[in-house]
Amino acid sequence: MRIISRKYVGAFIAAAVGITAFIAPTSQAATPTPAATPTTTVIPAVTGVSAMWDPKVGFLVSWTPLASTSGVSSYVVTANPSGATCTASAFVNQCVYSNSTVPNPFKPQTPYTFTVVVKSATSASAPSQPSASTAWLGQPDYPTTLVTQTISNTEIDVTWVPGIGTGGAPVYGYKVYAWPYYNTALQTMQQVTGTSAKFTGLTPSTWYEFSVAECNAYGCDTSDPADQYTTPLTATLTATHPPAIISGGNASTTCFNAILNGGTASTSATLTKAANPCPAVAILPASSYPVVVPSATNFPVPAPINRFTNLSSLMLFMASAQSLTVWAKYGDLMPIAPYFNNYGVLNSQSVVTLTSKTPTTCAISGMNIHLLAAGTCTLTAQTGGDTYYLPSALTTGSFTITK
């Protein structure tokens, strides 16, 4: 057996104690530093909230933008009473409830107001003051029972019964259109407040088509066309317009231009043509016709604090070329309507300006494009501003004219 001396044992114990002290030193733990409290930025509420209904687009809401958009992530618009929301980025001050949200959750001819909340990553502003009340309105019903009557070699008279529904806005009148059969380039229009119109100066022995549109500030709804022939005024030609019977039912007449209410729906009717026209037969009492307000050509809503921006002024040209030979049959005049589409502008204060950038090839002639020579026709278009809209951007479109 090996014997360890006491001095070595004491040294070993001392060393062991020293190691233990090194591995587990005794010391007081440090107190942790409290985390800093995040600073909440107070975002002011927006002002100047305006709202309007546009049948082509939907509800439009605008507001006065904040002086500083620092920290702003979005604007959230809320409709009352539906609660439907619309979100816009921090860099715009307009939000559109597109027509895809109509009719759900909105209802026709129901007043709505809109408020705006500004959002940041950590907070939100108080809601704005509500906009003025606005409603989903629309164009009126179309006129019915359109009757045309040959008066002379060059005159045809038109009468009609108004559509009763006004779309929620006052009717400002009727637009009556006439054009030679299959020749809309020569279309003429009269705007009247009554329920009849006279077209004079027509070409003898020519078929004409007529239609009537009932109009309010939100648009016009047009009747089906009626055809009528100018002189010679003969018994055979007057037969081209038989008596009209509304509501079905059993109705009899000996008059060639009567308008009859047959009462209860039915397919039976007895019609015997006579040489002379009948006295006027009232379908509906005049008291039931819409009240015409000639000045009601503007939106029936307050002018917005911030005008809305026209969405576009777009030239839509057919891909195919236009032939001088074909359009020569119509005086080389091609209607502009099929090629120009104006979005976001509905009232009469907005003026569309069309110009030709290729005057030797094509020119603007009223509401037609005058085709002058083969080549490329380039047009520009812009819709001006009004009480509700800012001017649109200038747009350009081209098409080819061939011989």
One Martini backbone bead per residue (centre of mass of N, CA, C, O) as a GRO file, in nm:
protein
  403
    1MET     BB    1   0.098   0.035   0.021
    2ARG     BB    2   0.035   0.365  -0.038
    3ILE     BB    3   0.156   0.661   0.117
    4ILE     BB    4   0.013   0.975   0.194
    5SER     BB    5   0.086   1.261   0.282
    6ARG     BB    6  -0.051   1.527   0.443
    7LYS     BB    7   0.048   1.756   0.258
    8TYR     BB    8  -0.085   1.640  -0.002
    9VAL     BB    9  -0.374   1.630   0.093
   10GLY     BB   10  -0.404   1.932   0.155
   11ALA     BB   11  -0.337   2.023  -0.136
   12PHE     BB   12  -0.575   1.877  -0.283
   13ILE     BB   13  -0.806   2.013  -0.130
   14ALA     BB   14  -0.731   2.301  -0.200
   15ALA     BB   15  -0.757   2.260  -0.508
   16ALA     BB   16  -1.055   2.172  -0.509
   17VAL     BB   17  -1.168   2.429  -0.386
   18GLY     BB   18  -1.065   2.619  -0.607
   19ILE     BB   19  -1.220   2.501  -0.845
   20THR     BB   20  -1.502   2.540  -0.732
   21ALA     BB   21  -1.483   2.850  -0.715
   22PHE     BB   22  -1.442   2.893  -1.029
   23ILE     BB   23  -1.706   2.760  -1.136
   24ALA     BB   24  -1.882   2.896  -0.873
   25PRO     BB   25  -1.933   3.195  -0.847
   26THR     BB   26  -2.010   3.465  -0.633
   27SER     BB   27  -2.283   3.679  -0.753
   28GLN     BB   28  -2.473   3.956  -0.859
   29ALA     BB   29  -2.741   4.018  -1.043
   30ALA     BB   30  -2.848   4.199  -1.311
   31THR     BB   31  -3.058   4.459  -1.397
   32PRO     BB   32  -3.293   4.501  -1.624
   33THR     BB   33  -3.380   4.690  -1.901
   34PRO     BB   34  -3.629   4.864  -1.994
   35ALA     BB   35  -3.845   4.890  -2.243
   36ALA     BB   36  -3.936   5.089  -2.489
   37THR     BB   37  -4.194   5.300  -2.557
   38PRO     BB   38  -4.394   5.337  -2.809
   39THR     BB   39  -4.470   5.578  -3.044
   40THR     BB   40  -4.771   5.746  -3.106
   41THR     BB   41  -4.924   5.853  -3.391
   42VAL     BB   42  -5.114   6.127  -3.467
   43ILE     BB   43  -5.393   6.120  -3.680
   44PRO     BB   44  -5.563   6.303  -3.880
   45ALA     BB   45  -5.852   6.394  -4.000
   46VAL     BB   46  -6.030   6.417  -4.265
   47THR     BB   47  -6.153   6.632  -4.522
   48GLY     BB   48  -6.381   6.686  -4.770
   49VAL     BB   49  -6.616   6.483  -4.815
   50SER     BB   50  -6.718   6.321  -5.118
   51ALA     BB   51  -7.021   6.216  -5.305
   52MET     BB   52  -7.108   5.990  -5.590
   53TRP     BB   53  -7.322   5.883  -5.854
   54ASP     BB   54  -7.220   5.652  -6.122
   55PRO     BB   55  -7.345   5.434  -6.351
   56LYS     BB   56  -7.061   5.357  -6.490
   57VAL     BB   57  -6.910   5.301  -6.193
   58GLY     BB   58  -7.037   5.428  -5.915
   59PHE     BB   59  -6.921   5.503  -5.619
   60LEU     BB   60  -6.779   5.820  -5.532
   61VAL     BB   61  -6.487   5.911  -5.328
   62SER     BB   62  -6.367   6.211  -5.170
   63TRP     BB   63  -6.073   6.405  -5.045
   64THR     BB   64  -5.865   6.579  -4.850
   65PRO     BB   65  -5.551   6.571  -4.836
   66LEU     BB   66  -5.290   6.535  -4.658
   67ALA     BB   67  -5.010   6.718  -4.597
   68SER     BB   68  -4.906   6.437  -4.469
   69THR     BB   69  -4.799   6.085  -4.548
   70SER     BB   70  -4.647   6.011  -4.307
   71GLY     BB   71  -4.728   5.677  -4.217
   72VAL     BB   72  -4.927   5.623  -4.433
   73SER     BB   73  -5.113   5.339  -4.573
   74SER     BB   74  -5.433   5.425  -4.570
   75TYR     BB   75  -5.772   5.439  -4.690
   76VAL     BB   76  -6.100   5.412  -4.532
   77VAL     BB   77  -6.417   5.346  -4.659
   78THR     BB   78  -6.758   5.409  -4.534
   79ALA     BB   79  -7.081   5.295  -4.555
   80ASN     BB   80  -7.405   5.455  -4.493
   81PRO     BB   81  -7.569   5.163  -4.390
   82SER     BB   82  -7.398   4.907  -4.507
   83GLY     BB   83  -7.059   4.899  -4.447
   84ALA     BB   84  -6.906   4.936  -4.690
   85THR     BB   85  -6.577   4.906  -4.823
   86CYS     BB   86  -6.292   5.123  -4.920
   87THR     BB   87  -5.955   5.110  -5.052
   88ALA     BB   88  -5.677   5.333  -5.033
   89SER     BB   89  -5.403   5.476  -5.089
   90ALA     BB   90  -5.176   5.721  -4.970
   91PHE     BB   91  -5.171   5.872  -5.285
   92VAL     BB   92  -5.485   5.906  -5.268
   93ASN     BB   93  -5.835   6.079  -5.294
   94GLN     BB   94  -5.985   5.808  -5.416
   95CYS     BB   95  -6.290   5.605  -5.427
   96VAL     BB   96  -6.432   5.299  -5.577
   97TYR     BB   97  -6.749   5.163  -5.611
   98SER     BB   98  -6.799   4.934  -5.801
   99ASN     BB   99  -7.036   4.767  -5.995
  100SER     BB  100  -6.969   4.491  -5.849
  101THR     BB  101  -7.127   4.602  -5.574
  102VAL     BB  102  -7.376   4.601  -5.760
  103PRO     BB  103  -7.645   4.564  -5.545
  104ASN     BB  104  -7.421   4.455  -5.351
  105PRO     BB  105  -7.518   4.647  -5.070
  106PHE     BB  106  -7.698   4.820  -5.254
  107LYS     BB  107  -7.974   5.050  -5.306
  108PRO     BB  108  -8.207   5.191  -5.470
  109GLN     BB  109  -8.288   5.509  -5.382
  110THR     BB  110  -8.066   5.525  -5.144
  111PRO     BB  111  -7.930   5.686  -4.892
  112TYR     BB  112  -7.577   5.784  -4.863
  113THR     BB  113  -7.289   5.779  -4.658
  114PHE     BB  114  -6.936   5.890  -4.603
  115THR     BB  115  -6.635   5.770  -4.449
  116VAL     BB  116  -6.293   5.847  -4.327
  117VAL     BB  117  -5.993   5.652  -4.263
  118VAL     BB  118  -5.672   5.667  -4.129
  119LYS     BB  119  -5.387   5.458  -4.186
  120SER     BB  120  -5.148   5.278  -4.001
  121ALA     BB  121  -4.944   5.047  -3.856
  122THR     BB  122  -5.058   5.150  -3.540
  123SER     BB  123  -5.301   5.338  -3.648
  124ALA     BB  124  -5.592   5.567  -3.630
  125SER     BB  125  -5.820   5.771  -3.717
  126ALA     BB  126  -6.073   5.950  -3.710
  127PRO     BB  127  -6.355   5.995  -3.837
  128SER     BB  128  -6.503   6.160  -4.057
  129GLN     BB  129  -6.708   6.349  -4.189
  130PRO     BB  130  -6.976   6.318  -4.355
  131SER     BB  131  -7.113   6.307  -4.635
  132ALA     BB  132  -7.317   6.373  -4.850
  133SER     BB  133  -7.602   6.269  -4.969
  134THR     BB  134  -7.640   5.968  -5.173
  135ALA     BB  135  -7.767   5.798  -5.472
  136TRP     BB  136  -7.897   5.530  -5.654
  137LEU     BB  137  -7.932   5.619  -5.976
  138GLY     BB  138  -8.109   5.675  -6.300
  139GLN     BB  139  -8.250   5.618  -6.576
  140PRO     BB  140  -8.521   5.624  -6.744
  141ASP     BB  141  -8.771   5.529  -6.901
  142TYR     BB  142  -8.899   5.430  -7.195
  143PRO     BB  143  -9.071   5.501  -7.449
  144THR     BB  144  -9.396   5.441  -7.585
  145THR     BB  145  -9.578   5.423  -7.849
  146LEU     BB  146  -9.461   5.493  -8.135
  147VAL     BB  147  -9.579   5.753  -8.361
  148THR     BB  148  -9.602   5.783  -8.715
  149GLN     BB  149  -9.675   6.058  -8.959
  150THR     BB  150  -9.772   6.147  -9.265
  151ILE     BB  151  -9.810   6.483  -9.407
  152SER     BB  152  -9.590   6.504  -9.643
  153ASN     BB  153  -9.331   6.508  -9.855
  154THR     BB  154  -9.147   6.654  -9.587
  155GLU     BB  155  -9.338   6.529  -9.345
  156ILE     BB  156  -9.302   6.399  -9.003
  157ASP     BB  157  -9.477   6.284  -8.728
  158VAL     BB  158  -9.428   6.257  -8.364
  159THR     BB  159  -9.544   6.028  -8.111
  160TRP     BB  160  -9.575   5.967  -7.743
  161VAL     BB  161  -9.521   5.769  -7.449
  162PRO     BB  162  -9.411   5.794  -7.154
  163GLY     BB  163  -9.211   5.702  -6.920
  164ILE     BB  164  -9.265   5.683  -6.576
  165GLY     BB  165  -8.991   5.627  -6.490
  166THR     BB  166  -8.713   5.838  -6.354
  167GLY     BB  167  -8.473   5.709  -6.159
  168GLY     BB  168  -8.492   5.961  -5.929
  169ALA     BB  169  -8.484   6.184  -6.153
  170PRO     BB  170  -8.535   6.442  -6.334
  171VAL     BB  171  -8.689   6.525  -6.624
  172TYR     BB  172  -8.569   6.724  -6.912
  173GLY     BB  173  -8.656   6.528  -7.162
  174TYR     BB  174  -8.652   6.477  -7.526
  175LYS     BB  175  -8.501   6.269  -7.777
  176VAL     BB  176  -8.534   6.307  -8.129
  177TYR     BB  177  -8.489   6.076  -8.395
  178ALA     BB  178  -8.365   6.101  -8.744
  179TRP     BB  179  -8.334   5.871  -9.036
  180PRO     BB  180  -8.232   5.724  -9.292
  181TYR     BB  181  -8.234   5.429  -9.401
  182TYR     BB  182  -7.922   5.311  -9.320
  183ASN     BB  183  -7.836   5.642  -9.229
  184THR     BB  184  -7.685   5.769  -8.953
  185ALA     BB  185  -7.510   6.007  -9.070
  186LEU     BB  186  -7.810   6.171  -9.108
  187GLN     BB  187  -7.872   6.237  -8.827
  188THR     BB  188  -8.130   6.381  -8.629
  189MET     BB  189  -8.209   6.622  -8.350
  190GLN     BB  190  -8.455   6.668  -8.093
  191GLN     BB  191  -8.534   6.882  -7.815
  192VAL     BB  192  -8.800   6.812  -7.585
  193THR     BB  193  -9.090   6.855  -7.350
  194GLY     BB  194  -9.282   6.698  -7.498
  195THR     BB  195  -9.488   6.441  -7.705
  196SER     BB  196  -9.373   6.590  -7.975
  197ALA     BB  197  -9.276   6.598  -8.336
  198LYS     BB  198  -9.130   6.775  -8.617
  199PHE     BB  199  -9.033   6.672  -8.952
  200THR     BB  200  -8.865   6.863  -9.183
  201GLY     BB  201  -8.709   6.849  -9.496
  202LEU     BB  202  -8.757   6.594  -9.636
  203THR     BB  203  -8.732   6.326  -9.844
  204PRO     BB  204  -8.894   6.215 -10.087
  205SER     BB  205  -8.962   5.889 -10.099
  206THR     BB  206  -8.861   5.805  -9.788
  207TRP     BB  207  -8.719   5.624  -9.554
  208TYR     BB  208  -8.774   5.644  -9.197
  209GLU     BB  209  -8.627   5.674  -8.875
  210PHE     BB  210  -8.742   5.649  -8.526
  211SER     BB  211  -8.660   5.794  -8.198
  212VAL     BB  212  -8.698   5.798  -7.831
  213ALA     BB  213  -8.563   5.982  -7.554
  214GLU     BB  214  -8.539   5.963  -7.208
  215CYS     BB  215  -8.422   6.230  -6.978
  216ASN     BB  216  -8.155   6.262  -6.750
  217ALA     BB  217  -7.862   6.320  -6.578
  218TYR     BB  218  -7.798   5.986  -6.615
  219GLY     BB  219  -7.967   5.966  -6.889
  220CYS     BB  220  -8.089   5.763  -7.169
  221ASP     BB  221  -8.391   5.609  -7.292
  222THR     BB  222  -8.470   5.409  -7.575
  223SER     BB  223  -8.666   5.342  -7.815
  224ASP     BB  224  -8.799   5.190  -8.050
  225PRO     BB  225  -8.815   5.190  -8.372
  226ALA     BB  226  -8.969   5.378  -8.639
  227ASP     BB  227  -9.138   5.357  -8.951
  228GLN     BB  228  -9.143   5.593  -9.238
  229TYR     BB  229  -9.303   5.737  -9.522
  230THR     BB  230  -9.292   5.939  -9.758
  231THR     BB  231  -9.405   6.050 -10.017
  232PRO     BB  232  -9.664   5.932 -10.137
  233LEU     BB  233  -9.988   5.979 -10.004
  234THR     BB  234 -10.122   5.667  -9.938
  235ALA     BB  235 -10.303   5.403  -9.845
  236THR     BB  236 -10.069   5.202  -9.857
  237LEU     BB  237  -9.864   5.363  -9.678
  238THR     BB  238 -10.040   5.393  -9.419
  239ALA     BB  239 -10.028   5.077  -9.359
  240THR     BB  240  -9.732   5.072  -9.225
  241HIS     BB  241  -9.915   5.182  -8.968
  242PRO     BB  242 -10.062   5.034  -8.741
  243PRO     BB  243 -10.229   4.985  -8.487
  244ALA     BB  244 -10.191   5.031  -8.135
  245ILE     BB  245 -10.160   4.784  -7.867
  246ILE     BB  246 -10.201   4.786  -7.528
  247SER     BB  247 -10.220   4.524  -7.290
  248GLY     BB  248 -10.394   4.405  -7.478
  249GLY     BB  249 -10.676   4.269  -7.567
  250ASN     BB  250 -10.996   4.394  -7.668
  251ALA     BB  251 -10.969   4.578  -7.975
  252SER     BB  252 -11.128   4.843  -8.164
  253THR     BB  253 -11.098   4.980  -8.509
  254THR     BB  254 -11.124   5.244  -8.786
  255CYS     BB  255 -10.823   5.337  -8.741
  256PHE     BB  256 -10.485   5.381  -8.855
  257ASN     BB  257 -10.362   5.568  -8.578
  258ALA     BB  258 -10.422   5.420  -8.325
  259ILE     BB  259 -10.431   5.414  -7.958
  260LEU     BB  260 -10.471   5.123  -7.756
  261ASN     BB  261 -10.642   4.990  -7.467
  262GLY     BB  262 -10.717   4.649  -7.395
  263GLY     BB  263 -10.635   4.574  -7.110
  264THR     BB  264 -10.663   4.274  -7.065
  265ALA     BB  265 -10.477   4.027  -7.134
  266SER     BB  266 -10.441   3.949  -7.487
  267THR     BB  267 -10.465   3.832  -7.840
  268SER     BB  268 -10.709   3.997  -7.910
  269ALA     BB  269 -10.818   4.169  -8.222
  270THR     BB  270 -10.988   4.444  -8.394
  271LEU     BB  271 -10.901   4.558  -8.731
  272THR     BB  272 -11.008   4.850  -8.924
  273LYS     BB  273 -10.947   5.017  -9.202
  274ALA     BB  274 -10.933   5.362  -9.279
  275ALA     BB  275 -10.897   5.668  -9.443
  276ASN     BB  276 -10.908   5.794  -9.156
  277PRO     BB  277 -10.821   5.931  -8.884
  278CYS     BB  278 -10.818   5.946  -8.550
  279PRO     BB  279 -10.866   6.045  -8.268
  280ALA     BB  280 -10.721   6.086  -7.991
  281VAL     BB  281 -10.594   5.829  -7.766
  282ALA     BB  282 -10.571   5.788  -7.438
  283ILE     BB  283 -10.374   5.595  -7.232
  284LEU     BB  284 -10.280   5.824  -7.034
  285PRO     BB  285 -10.287   6.045  -6.815
  286ALA     BB  286 -10.109   6.334  -6.802
  287SER     BB  287 -10.072   6.329  -6.485
  288SER     BB  288  -9.872   6.062  -6.511
  289TYR     BB  289  -9.656   6.210  -6.619
  290PRO     BB  290  -9.365   6.329  -6.618
  291VAL     BB  291  -9.197   6.584  -6.490
  292VAL     BB  292  -9.063   6.855  -6.659
  293VAL     BB  293  -8.713   6.976  -6.619
  294PRO     BB  294  -8.511   7.155  -6.814
  295SER     BB  295  -8.276   7.217  -6.583
  296ALA     BB  296  -8.219   6.889  -6.525
  297THR     BB  297  -7.897   6.831  -6.640
  298ASN     BB  298  -7.792   6.794  -6.357
  299PHE     BB  299  -7.690   6.682  -6.080
  300PRO     BB  300  -7.883   6.603  -5.776
  301VAL     BB  301  -7.614   6.724  -5.632
  302PRO     BB  302  -7.378   6.844  -5.466
  303ALA     BB  303  -7.103   7.003  -5.487
  304PRO     BB  304  -6.795   6.912  -5.460
  305ILE     BB  305  -6.511   6.980  -5.290
  306ASN     BB  306  -6.394   6.742  -5.469
  307ARG     BB  307  -6.316   6.665  -5.763
  308PHE     BB  308  -6.335   6.441  -6.005
  309THR     BB  309  -6.182   6.200  -6.211
  310ASN     BB  310  -6.155   6.118  -6.512
  311LEU     BB  311  -6.093   5.806  -6.621
  312SER     BB  312  -6.159   5.854  -6.942
  313SER     BB  313  -6.063   5.912  -7.300
  314LEU     BB  314  -6.164   5.688  -7.548
  315MET     BB  315  -6.042   5.535  -7.834
  316LEU     BB  316  -6.249   5.327  -8.057
  317PHE     BB  317  -6.118   5.122  -8.304
  318MET     BB  318  -6.135   4.951  -8.565
  319ALA     BB  319  -5.936   4.716  -8.719
  320SER     BB  320  -6.055   4.786  -8.970
  321ALA     BB  321  -6.077   4.933  -9.253
  322GLN     BB  322  -6.175   5.227  -9.430
  323SER     BB  323  -6.386   5.295  -9.702
  324LEU     BB  324  -6.439   5.530  -9.943
  325THR     BB  325  -6.650   5.384 -10.113
  326VAL     BB  326  -6.853   5.329  -9.889
  327TRP     BB  327  -6.873   5.630  -9.762
  328ALA     BB  328  -6.972   5.778 -10.023
  329LYS     BB  329  -7.279   5.705  -9.975
  330TYR     BB  330  -7.247   5.912  -9.697
  331GLY     BB  331  -7.054   6.162  -9.757
  332ASP     BB  332  -6.789   6.073  -9.599
  333LEU     BB  333  -6.951   6.004  -9.322
  334MET     BB  334  -6.843   5.909  -8.994
  335PRO     BB  335  -6.940   5.819  -8.707
  336ILE     BB  336  -6.815   5.865  -8.384
  337ALA     BB  337  -6.958   5.688  -8.168
  338PRO     BB  338  -6.812   5.397  -8.225
  339TYR     BB  339  -6.506   5.545  -8.141
  340PHE     BB  340  -6.626   5.689  -7.880
  341ASN     BB  341  -6.547   5.680  -7.522
  342ASN     BB  342  -6.713   5.814  -7.228
  343TYR     BB  343  -6.595   5.828  -6.903
  344GLY     BB  344  -6.746   5.985  -6.619
  345VAL     BB  345  -6.957   6.151  -6.812
  346LEU     BB  346  -7.305   6.292  -6.799
  347ASN     BB  347  -7.324   6.589  -6.832
  348SER     BB  348  -7.372   6.893  -7.013
  349GLN     BB  349  -7.093   7.040  -6.921
  350SER     BB  350  -6.948   6.838  -7.089
  351VAL     BB  351  -6.676   6.864  -7.325
  352VAL     BB  352  -6.593   6.733  -7.637
  353THR     BB  353  -6.268   6.718  -7.793
  354LEU     BB  354  -6.208   6.700  -8.146
  355THR     BB  355  -5.916   6.610  -8.342
  356SER     BB  356  -5.700   6.641  -8.623
  357LYS     BB  357  -5.365   6.521  -8.722
  358THR     BB  358  -5.487   6.451  -9.036
  359PRO     BB  359  -5.626   6.675  -9.250
  360THR     BB  360  -5.579   6.523  -9.536
  361THR     BB  361  -5.751   6.256  -9.441
  362CYS     BB  362  -5.910   6.393  -9.190
  363ALA     BB  363  -6.218   6.518  -9.036
  364ILE     BB  364  -6.424   6.726  -8.849
  365SER     BB  365  -6.799   6.685  -8.868
  366GLY     BB  366  -6.924   6.728  -8.605
  367MET     BB  367  -7.043   6.386  -8.551
  368ASN     BB  368  -6.808   6.337  -8.770
  369ILE     BB  369  -6.598   6.167  -9.001
  370HIS     BB  370  -6.408   6.302  -9.260
  371LEU     BB  371  -6.329   6.139  -9.547
  372LEU     BB  372  -6.058   6.221  -9.780
  373ALA     BB  373  -5.817   5.995  -9.770
  374ALA     BB  374  -5.581   5.786  -9.805
  375GLY     BB  375  -5.474   5.644  -9.489
  376THR     BB  376  -5.403   5.795  -9.182
  377CYS     BB  377  -5.613   5.838  -8.901
  378THR     BB  378  -5.569   6.098  -8.649
  379LEU     BB  379  -5.698   6.132  -8.317
  380THR     BB  380  -5.817   6.354  -8.066
  381ALA     BB  381  -5.920   6.346  -7.708
  382GLN     BB  382  -6.128   6.551  -7.476
  383THR     BB  383  -6.256   6.602  -7.154
  384GLY     BB  384  -6.397   6.828  -6.985
  385GLY     BB  385  -6.478   7.009  -6.727
  386ASP     BB  386  -6.674   7.052  -6.422
  387THR     BB  387  -6.842   7.047  -6.131
  388TYR     BB  388  -6.734   6.723  -6.090
  389TYR     BB  389  -6.498   6.728  -6.310
  390LEU     BB  390  -6.204   6.666  -6.436
  391PRO     BB  391  -6.008   6.658  -6.680
  392SER     BB  392  -5.899   6.466  -6.911
  393ALA     BB  393  -5.699   6.297  -7.086
  394LEU     BB  394  -5.517   6.285  -7.365
  395THR     BB  395  -5.615   6.111  -7.661
  396THR     BB  396  -5.520   5.852  -7.904
  397GLY     BB  397  -5.623   5.760  -8.249
  398SER     BB  398  -5.621   5.501  -8.513
  399PHE     BB  399  -5.684   5.462  -8.872
  400THR     BB  400  -5.758   5.315  -9.184
  401ILE     BB  401  -5.766   5.437  -9.521
  402THR     BB  402  -5.926   5.334  -9.812
  403LYS     BB  403  -6.026   5.302 -10.154
   0.00000   0.00000   0.00000
